[in-house]
Amino acid sequence: MVMTRIFVAGLRLEAEIGIHPHEIGRTQPLIVDVELEAPSAGSQTLAQTVNYEMVGEAARAILARGHIDLVEAFAEQLAQACLQDSRVTQVRVRVEKPQALAPHAAAAGVEVILVRS
């Protein structure tokens, strides 16, 4: 079986996210990387593979629902959305909050991996 790793790197989003008082009622940047694994032997058309545009669409739809407390929750929701395509066998979502520990660190964040059982 031929497996393809489909990825979106450095997706920049504005999100209402966080639990601290200074994070409530405002947006802050997130940087998202997603890797999807799916079988792809002989793919010649977009319909035969996983369209990476759905990653950005899913992320924006999740954020449009309103404030999210934890980066972990957003990452897991995005991973679950990616698994809605039945061809996806595994998804890795990495979410960075560049302002979380500024100026002491470039970013903080989480990475989740979901594997279809």
Secondary structure as UniProt FT lines:
FT   STRAND          3..15
FT   HELIX           21..23
FT   TURN            24..25
FT   STRAND          28..39
FT   TURN            41..42
FT   HELIX           46..48
FT   HELIX           53..64
FT   HELIX           71..82
FT   TURN            83..84
FT   TURN            86..87
FT   STRAND          90..97
FT   TURN            98..104
FT   STRAND          108..115
//
